[in-house]
Amino acid sequence: MTAAASSDADLIAAHAAGDPHAFAELVRRHRDRMWAVALRTLRDPEEAADALQEAFISAFRAAASFRAESQVTTWLHRIVVNACLDRMRRRQTRPTVPLPEAGPGEPVSPRDAMAERETRLVVQEALNELPEEQRAPIVLVDVEGYSVAETARMLGIAEGTVKSRCARGRAKLAKVLGHLRNQGADANVPGNDVQVQQGRQWEER
């Protein structure tokens, strides 16, 4: 079985057994998603890049202790989020940097492309305004789609704390982003963007 055809758990096991290529394949699979989490959490590309590097180094060293009690992606998310939180605690200033606009599925219509970029910028600026303790749970639950229980384990806090922080964060975001829910059905906003998922969360809750 080739590395590309192996499951994530197989790659972790192969890496722990000494395969020099297994971890590189794991990084290749998940780097983009982990980068998005780090960037949305830290808001600074340089900080996010450093946190991601630290996280993958930690994962490289800790792979032998992985016990398959959770999905590999959940395990990686926990390591990345912890690396981000560590950097948050260490740094004194928190510059605001908009989320890069590059991404898959660029709309064909220039008008739609402009609207999407403007919406993405508004959403990211709204996330930037949240306190760090609220932004991390919001990113994990509303952007990444993790459950409250999984998020609590990743952040090392109680489930009730996750719920309360998400609730406070959503209330603040709703004031800024409420108008996005009133856009037309043909607004051509990507399904994995934060505003769609948050809108769904607000309607359900």
N, C-alpha and C positions, 0 to 999 in steps of 0.2 A: 504493500500500500504506500503510495507516495504521500509526502507531507501535505500537499495541497488537498488530497482526498481524505485525510485523517480528520477526525473530530477534534474539537478543542481539547477535550479531556485526553485524547490519545497524544496530542502534541505536548501537553504538560507532562504526561508520563514519559514520553520519549525524551524530552528535555532533561527530566530528572534522571533518566537512565544514561545520559551522556551524548544524546544526538546533538551535534553542533548546529543543525539547521532547523530544528523543531521550533525553538522559541522565535526565531526570525519570522517564520511563517505565521505564528500566532500574532506577532506584532503587526505584520502586513495586513492580516484580516481585520484587526480591531483598532489600528492606529487612528483612522479618520474619526471614528465615533468617540474614541477617548479624547482626541484633540478637541472635538466640539464641546464635550463636557467640561474640559479644563478651561477652554476659552470663555464659555458662558459663565463659569463660576468665578474666574479671576478677572475677566474683562480686559486683560493685558496680554497681547500675543507673546511677549518675551517671558513674562511670568508663567503663562500657560505652557510654553515650550519647555521651560526649565522644570515645571512641575511634572509634565508628562515624561520627561527623561528620567527624573527621579523615581517616578512611579514604575516605569518599565524596568529600571535597575532593581527596584525593590521586588517586583514580580519575578524577575530573573533569579534572584537569590532565594526567594521564598517558594518557588515552584515545587520543590521537593516536599514541602509541608502541605500542599494542596490535598484535601481529603475528599473532594467531589461532593461535599455536603450542599453545595450550591452550584449554579452554572458558572462556567469559567468567565463569562462576560460579567456576571454579578461580582465575582471575585476581583476582576480587573477594575470594574467601576469603583469598588470599595477602596482599592489601593490608590486610584487616581484622585478620588474625592479627598481621601486623607492627605495626599500630597498637596492638594490645593489648599486644604484647610491649614496645614502646617505653614505654607507660605503666607497665607492671610494673617496668621498670628505673628509671623516674623516681620512682616513689612509694616512700615509706618504710614506711608502714603498709598493711596489707591487711585491712580489715574484712570480715567474713563476712556476706553478705546472702543469704537463701534465694532460690531462683529463683521468680519470680512464678508463681502457679498458673493464670493465665488461659491458655486455649488452646482449639483446636477439638475437637470430638467429646466434649463432656462427657457422661459416662454418665447413663443415665436413672435408675438406682437410686441413692438417696442413700447406701446402704451402699457400693456400688462407687465412687461419687464420693469418699467419705471415704477409702477404701482407696487409691485412686489418688493423692490428694493426699498422704497419709502416705508412700506409696512414693516419690513424686517428691521429697519433702523429704528422706527418708533418702538417696536417691541423690545429690542435690545436696550434702548435708552431707558425704557420702563424697568427692565430687569436691573439695570445698573443702579437705579434709585433705591432698590430694596436693600435693607441691611443684610450683611453677609449671612447671618444666621437664618434669614428667611429665604435668601436667594438659593442656597444649596439645596434645601428640600424641594423648592419649586422646580429647579432644574431637573432633579431626579424623578419627581413624581409627575409633573405636568409636561415636561419636555421629553424625558427619557422613558416615561411610562412605567417606572417601577412602582411596586405596591408600597403602601405605608410601612408594612413590616420589613420589606427589603431595605427601604430607605433608612429606617431606624437602625438596622444592623450596620449599614454602611457608615452612618454618621455617628454611631455609638450613643444614641439618645433614645429616649422612650418613644413608643408609638404615639402616645398622646401629645408629646412635644412636637413630633413631626406634623400631626394634624393641626395643632394650634398655630404653628409657624406658617404652614401652608395657608391656613385660613386667613391669617393676618396679611400674608403676602398677596393672596388673591384679591382681598378687599382693596389693597392699594393699587394693584394692577387694573382692577375693574374700573376704577375711577379714570385711569389714563387710557385704557384700551377698550372700554365699553363700546365705542363707536365702531370698532372692527367687526363686532358681531352683527352689525346692521348693514354690512356690505352686501352687495348682490351675490347671488349664487354663482355667477360667472366671474367672480373676482380673480380667479386663477391664482389662488394662494396655495403653495405646496402643502400636501397633507401632513408632512412631518414637521412643519414649522410650529413654533411655540404658540402662536396666536390661535391656531386651529385647536390644538389640544387643550389649551387653557380655556377657550370658549366652551368646549365640550365639558370640561370639569366644572365650569361655573354653572352651566345649565343643569348638570346632573346633581350638583350639590346645592 
